[in-house]
Amino acid sequence: MRDMFPGYVIPTEAEIIEAFKDAIISFDANILLDLHRLNHDMADKFVKTLKDLKGRLWLTHQAALEFMRNRLNVIQDQANIYDDLKTEFDKMVSPFQGKIRRHSPFPLEKYQKRFEEISKEIEKDVAELKAKHIDQTHNHAVFDAIDEIFKGQIGSKFTEEEHKKLIEDCKIRFEKEIPPGFKDAKKPEDRKYGDAIMWLQLIAYAIEKKKTVIFVLEDNKEDWWEKDKGRNRPRPELIEEMHQRAGVRCFIFKTEAFLTYASKFLKQNEPKELIDEVRAVGKQKAVLETEKRHSREEEFAWENRTLEKIASLKTQIESLRQSLDYWVAESAQAFPRMSEAKDAFMRDSTSAAADVLRNWEEKAVYAKSQIAVTESELRRTMNKEHRLRRELEAAAGMRLQRSLMSDKEKVMLRASEVEAAMRREESEAETAKAWALIKATEEGTVAKTNVNGVAISEAGF
């Protein structure tokens, strides 16, 4: 029964630890992105665990792509947290200071002084933490470690033909709600198949290597996990698909479980501090995502309401223009007829002629008043529609500005990365040059010395 229904078999701890010996250990992009969210000491501990498992680690091309695509956004989000903290602190401080000022007849000076000292100390700490984070970002310590750990251990990109077939397979999987990925169906076309592609790349590699798979991810969606008596467990379909197609066992963990089992396999103490930090980061991500979602939802809702108002105003404008055309036509008819009636009355001042004249005068005056009223209402409505359009364009401009600012920061970060890489290459070149000189000296092949006393071999070192 174990072989027939592997998705429903709960592995023992001994089986899991045994699997670490020769497994393919792979990660979702979010695991690596979280290294930028952890505090620096905990990130170092996580990196050490990965280094201790080196030789078993492997990354799908899709996971690596998503890591590179989102890394700078995550770094910026972390920097923004400090700004948000400062804003929230200012909101808390202002009312308190106001109350102290309002109660100035009472001897509260010492409390105000103490409060200001504490405020300045907190502001200084927040500023130092932000500076440290930005400094660490520009040092690229985390990125350099990840780059080194997974060097030569990232899957190849599928060919264009393979990718097309893969997308067609993903579409079928989404229609049938075959996990994973179908919960991302509402994402943009170029992003919604990411999880499915990553999973299929992992299966392809497992088929090639015929090794047990340990897959670690931080994704709470129901196309990865199912509820089992209040606990989340991997979707049985995922375990069974890996077993059927690759003929190997598959273990799927979240970060906490992975760190716990890895420490046992490595015969190390359980990293409780690191696990606590991972949990805290998970909560932080949930809060940030909720805030972003609410912000986006509120923004989209406002835009939709504004667009509906503009559409309604355009309908009113069209109706008012038609009304204006009608009264202009009525006026064009009434005034000549009134002039004719006036001439007739002058020729024959009968009561009947007077009634006709009065009738056309009233129609002409009423048409003229309606033109004035309609023109005024049309101008007011058009101004209102124009104002809403300006507000909508301003909101779009602000979004574009935020996007451009973000892109500028990304360019700066990438530029500093290139600069750091160039410095590393120069350092490696200098080291190689020095070792070549030492070797040449030991072999007695140094032919000459320059004016500064630096040995130069005949080979041109």
C-alpha positions in Angstrom: 0.0 0.0 0.0 2.9 2.3 0.6 3.9 2.1 -3.0 0.4 2.4 -4.3 -0.5 5.5 -2.2 2.8 7.3 -1.4 1.0 10.6 -1.1 -0.8 9.5 2.0 2.1 7.9 3.8 3.6 10.0 6.6 7.4 9.6 6.7 9.1 8.9 9.9 11.8 11.1 11.3 14.4 8.4 10.7 13.3 8.1 7.0 13.6 11.9 6.5 17.1 12.1 8.1 18.2 9.1 6.0 16.9 10.9 2.9 19.3 13.8 3.5 22.3 11.6 2.8 21.9 11.5 -0.9 18.9 13.6 -1.8 18.4 16.4 -4.3 17.6 19.4 -2.0 15.8 22.2 -3.9 14.2 25.4 -2.9 11.5 27.8 -4.0 12.7 31.4 -4.7 11.0 32.6 -1.5 13.4 30.6 0.7 16.4 32.4 -0.8 14.6 35.8 -0.8 13.9 35.3 2.9 17.7 35.5 3.5 17.4 39.2 2.7 14.6 39.5 5.2 16.3 37.8 8.1 18.5 39.8 10.5 22.2 39.5 9.5 23.3 37.1 12.2 20.4 34.7 11.4 21.0 35.0 7.7 24.6 33.9 8.3 23.4 30.9 10.3 21.1 29.9 7.4 23.8 30.3 4.9 26.1 28.1 7.0 23.5 25.4 7.0 23.3 25.6 3.2 27.1 25.4 3.0 27.1 22.3 5.2 24.7 20.7 2.8 26.6 21.7 -0.3 26.8 19.0 -2.9 23.2 18.1 -2.4 21.7 21.5 -3.3 20.1 22.2 -6.7 17.9 25.0 -7.9 15.4 24.9 -10.8 15.9 27.5 -13.5 12.5 29.0 -12.7 13.3 29.4 -8.9 16.6 31.1 -9.8 14.9 33.4 -12.3 12.2 34.4 -9.7 14.9 35.0 -7.1 16.8 37.3 -9.4 13.6 39.0 -10.6 12.3 39.8 -7.1 15.5 40.2 -5.0 15.8 44.0 -5.3 12.2 44.5 -4.6 12.5 42.5 -1.3 15.6 44.5 -0.3 13.7 47.8 -0.9 10.7 46.5 1.0 13.0 45.8 4.0 14.5 49.3 3.8 10.9 50.8 3.7 10.1 49.0 6.9 12.4 51.4 8.8 10.7 54.4 7.2 7.3 53.1 8.1 8.5 52.6 11.7 9.7 56.2 11.8 6.3 57.4 10.5 4.3 55.3 13.0 6.6 56.5 15.9 6.0 60.1 14.8 2.3 59.5 14.9 2.6 58.2 18.4 4.9 61.0 19.6 2.9 64.1 18.3 -0.3 63.6 20.4 1.8 63.0 23.5 3.8 66.2 23.0 0.6 68.1 22.3 -0.9 67.0 25.6 2.2 68.1 27.5 2.0 71.5 25.9 -1.7 71.8 26.7 -1.0 71.0 30.4 1.8 73.5 30.6 0.5 75.1 33.8 1.5 71.9 35.6 5.2 71.0 36.3 5.6 68.4 33.5 8.9 69.7 32.1 10.9 66.8 33.5 8.6 64.3 31.8 8.8 66.2 28.5 12.6 66.2 28.7 12.7 62.5 29.5 10.3 61.7 26.7 12.3 63.7 24.2 15.5 61.9 25.2 13.8 58.5 24.7 12.4 59.7 21.4 15.8 60.8 20.1 17.3 57.5 21.3 14.7 55.4 19.4 15.1 57.6 16.3 18.9 57.1 16.4 18.5 53.3 16.8 16.1 53.1 13.9 18.4 55.2 11.7 21.4 53.0 12.6 19.5 49.9 11.8 18.5 51.2 8.4 22.0 52.4 7.7 23.3 48.9 8.6 20.7 47.2 6.4 21.6 49.4 3.4 25.3 48.9 4.0 24.8 45.1 4.1 22.8 45.3 1.0 25.6 47.1 -0.9 28.1 44.7 0.5 26.0 41.9 -1.2 27.1 39.4 1.5 23.9 37.4 1.2 23.8 37.4 -2.6 27.5 36.5 -2.9 26.9 33.5 -0.6 23.9 32.3 -2.6 25.8 32.8 -5.8 28.7 30.7 -4.5 26.6 28.0 -3.0 24.5 27.4 -6.2 27.4 27.9 -8.7 27.0 25.1 -11.3 23.9 23.8 -9.4 21.1 25.6 -11.3 19.0 23.9 -14.0 19.2 24.9 -17.6 16.6 27.0 -19.2 14.2 25.0 -21.4 14.5 25.5 -25.2 11.8 27.7 -26.9 10.2 24.5 -28.2 10.2 22.8 -24.8 8.9 26.0 -23.1 6.0 26.2 -25.5 5.1 22.6 -24.8 5.5 23.3 -21.1 3.0 26.2 -21.2 0.5 24.1 -23.1 0.9 21.4 -20.4 0.4 24.1 -17.7 -2.8 25.3 -19.3 -4.2 21.8 -19.2 -3.1 21.3 -15.6 -4.8 24.6 -14.6 -8.1 23.6 -16.3 -8.1 20.3 -14.4 -6.8 22.0 -11.2 -3.7 19.7 -11.0 -1.3 21.1 -8.4 0.7 23.1 -8.1 0.1 26.6 -9.5 -3.6 26.7 -10.4 -4.2 29.2 -7.5 -2.1 31.7 -9.5 -4.5 31.6 -12.5 -5.4 35.3 -12.0 -1.8 36.5 -12.2 -0.6 38.1 -15.5 0.0 35.6 -18.3 3.8 35.8 -18.1 3.8 35.1 -14.3 1.0 32.7 -13.5 2.7 29.5 -14.6 5.8 30.0 -12.4 5.0 27.4 -9.7 3.9 24.7 -12.3 7.1 25.3 -14.4 9.3 25.0 -11.3 7.6 21.8 -10.3 7.9 20.2 -13.7 11.6 21.3 -14.0 12.2 19.6 -10.6 10.5 16.4 -11.8 12.6 16.4 -15.0 15.8 16.6 -12.9 14.6 13.9 -10.6 14.0 11.6 -13.6 17.5 12.3 -14.8 19.3 11.7 -11.4 17.0 9.1 -9.9 17.4 10.5 -6.4 15.1 11.3 -3.6 13.8 14.9 -3.7 13.6 17.2 -0.7 11.8 20.4 -1.7 11.5 23.4 0.6 9.1 26.3 0.0 7.3 29.1 1.8 3.9 29.2 0.0 0.7 28.7 1.9 -1.7 28.3 -1.0 -4.0 25.3 -1.3 -2.3 24.1 -4.5 0.7 23.1 -2.4 -0.8 22.1 0.9 -4.0 20.5 2.2 -5.5 20.7 5.7 -5.2 17.5 7.8 -6.8 17.8 11.2 -5.6 21.4 11.6 -2.2 20.8 10.1 -0.9 21.5 6.6 0.6 18.6 4.8 1.8 18.4 1.1 -0.8 17.7 -1.4 -0.8 13.9 -2.0 -1.0 14.5 -5.7 2.4 16.1 -5.7 4.1 13.2 -3.9 2.4 10.7 -6.1 3.3 12.5 -9.3 6.9 12.6 -8.4 6.8 8.9 -7.5 5.0 7.9 -10.7 7.0 10.0 -13.2 10.5 9.9 -11.6 10.2 6.7 -9.5 11.6 8.5 -6.4 10.3 9.6 -3.0 9.6 13.3 -2.5 9.6 15.2 0.8 8.1 18.7 0.9 8.8 21.0 3.8 8.5 24.5 5.0 11.6 26.3 6.2 11.1 25.5 9.9 10.8 21.7 9.3 13.7 21.8 6.9 16.0 23.5 9.4 15.0 21.1 12.2 15.7 18.0 10.1 18.9 19.4 8.6 20.3 20.1 12.0 19.6 16.5 13.1 21.2 15.2 9.9 24.2 17.4 10.5 24.3 16.4 14.2 24.0 20.1 15.2 21.9 21.8 17.9 18.5 22.8 16.7 18.7 26.4 15.5 15.9 27.7 17.7 16.8 31.4 17.3 16.9 31.0 13.5 13.5 29.2 13.5 12.0 31.9 15.7 13.3 34.5 13.2 11.9 32.6 10.3 8.5 32.6 12.0 8.8 36.3 12.6 9.7 36.9 9.0 6.7 34.8 7.9 4.4 37.0 10.0 6.0 40.2 8.7 5.5 39.0 5.1 1.9 38.2 5.7 1.3 41.7 7.2 3.2 43.4 4.3 1.3 41.4 1.7 -2.1 42.2 3.4 -1.2 45.9 3.5 -0.1 45.9 -0.2 -3.2 44.0 -1.2 -5.5 46.3 0.7 -3.7 49.4 -0.7 -3.9 48.0 -4.2 -7.6 47.1 -3.7 -8.4 50.5 -2.4 -6.5 52.2 -5.2 -8.3 50.0 -7.8 -11.6 50.6 -6.2 -11.2 54.3 -6.2 -10.1 54.2 -9.9 -13.1 52.1 -10.8 -15.5 54.5 -8.9 -13.8 57.5 -10.6 -14.1 55.9 -14.0 -17.8 55.1 -13.4 -18.4 58.8 -12.4 -16.6 60.0 -15.5 -18.7 57.6 -17.7 -21.9 58.9 -16.0 -20.8 62.5 -16.5 -20.0 61.9 -20.1 -23.6 60.5 -20.5 -24.9 63.7 -18.8 -22.7 65.9 -21.1 -24.0 64.2 -24.2 -27.6 64.6 -22.9 -27.0 68.3 -22.1 -25.5 68.9 -25.5 -28.6 67.4 -27.2 -30.8 69.5 -24.9 -28.8 72.6 -25.8 -29.1 71.8 -29.5 -32.9 71.4 -29.1 -33.2 74.8 -27.3 -31.0 76.5 -29.8 -33.2 75.2 -32.6 -36.3 76.3 -30.7 -34.8 79.7 -30.2 -33.9 79.9 -33.9 -37.5 79.2 -34.7 -39.1 81.4 -32.0 -37.3 84.7 -32.6 -38.1 85.0 -36.3 -41.7 84.0 -35.6 -41.9 86.5 -32.8 -40.6 89.2 -35.2 -43.2 88.2 -37.8 -46.0 88.3 -35.1 -44.8 91.7 -34.0 -45.1 93.0 -37.6 -48.5 91.5 -38.0 -49.7 93.1 -34.7 -48.3 96.5 -35.9 -50.4 96.1 -39.1 -53.5 94.8 -37.3 -53.7 95.4 -33.6 -56.4 92.9 -32.9 -56.6 90.7 -29.8 -55.9 87.6 -31.8 -52.7 89.2 -33.2 -51.7 90.2 -29.7 -52.2 86.6 -28.4 -50.0 85.2 -31.2 -47.3 87.8 -30.5 -47.4 87.1 -26.7 -47.2 83.3 -27.4 -44.0 83.7 -29.5 -42.5 86.1 -27.1 -42.9 83.7 -24.3 -41.5 80.8 -26.4 -38.5 82.9 -27.4 -37.8 84.1 -23.9 -38.2 80.6 -22.5 -35.9 79.1 -25.1 -33.3 81.8 -24.4 -33.5 81.1 -20.6 -33.2 77.3 -21.2 -30.1 77.9 -23.4 -28.5 79.9 -20.5 -29.4 77.2 -17.9 -28.3 74.3 -20.1 -25.0 76.0 -21.0 -24.3 76.7 -17.3 -25.1 73.0 -16.4 -23.0 71.8 -19.3 -20.0 73.9 -18.3 -20.3 72.7 -14.7 -20.6 69.0 -15.7 -17.7 69.3 -18.1 -15.5 71.0 -15.5 -16.4 68.2 -13.0 -15.5 65.5 -15.6 -12.2 67.3 -16.4 -11.3 67.5 -12.7 -11.9 63.8 -12.2 -9.8 63.0 -15.3 -7.0 65.1 -13.8 -7.2 63.3 -10.5 -7.1 59.9 -12.4 -4.1 61.1 -14.5 -2.4 62.4 -11.3 -2.9 59.0 -9.6 -1.5 57.2 -12.7 1.5 59.6 -12.7 2.2 58.9 -9.0 2.2 55.1 -9.7 4.6 55.7 -12.6 6.8 57.9 -10.5 7.0 55.2 -7.8 7.8 52.7 -10.4 10.6 54.9 -11.9 12.0 55.6 -8.4 12.0 51.9 -7.7 13.7 51.2 -11.0 16.3 53.9 -10.3 17.1 52.3 -6.9 17.4 48.9 -8.7 19.8 50.4 -11.2 21.9 51.8 -8.4 22.0 48.4 -6.6 22.9 46.6 -9.8 25.6 49.1 -10.6 27.1 48.6 -7.1 26.9 44.8 -7.7 28.9 45.1 -10.9 31.4 47.3 -9.2 31.8 44.8 -6.4 32.2 41.9 -8.9 34.9 43.9 -10.7 36.7 44.5 -7.4 36.6 40.7 -6.7 37.9 39.9 -10.1 40.8 42.4 -9.7 41.5 40.9 -6.3 41.5 37.4 -7.7 43.8 38.5 -10.6 46.2 40.1 -8.1 46.3 37.0 -6.0 47.0 34.8 -9.0 49.7 37.1 -10.1 51.3 37.0 -6.6 51.2 33.2 -6.5 52.8 33.0 -9.9 55.6 35.3 -8.8 56.2 33.2 -5.6 56.2 30.0 -7.7 58.6 31.5 -10.3 60.9 32.7 -7.5 61.0 29.2 -5.9 61.8 27.6 -9.2 64.6 30.1 -9.8 63.1 31.4 -13.1 63.0 35.1 -12.2 65.1 36.9 -14.8 64.9 40.5 -13.7 63.7 43.0 -11.2 62.0 46.3 -11.9 63.2 49.6 -10.5 60.8 49.3 -7.5 62.3 46.0 -6.6 59.2 43.9 -7.7 60.2 40.6 -9.3 59.0 40.1 -12.8 59.4 36.7 -14.6 60.4 36.3 -18.2 56.9 35.1 -18.9 55.7 38.7 -18.3 54.1 38.4 -14.8 
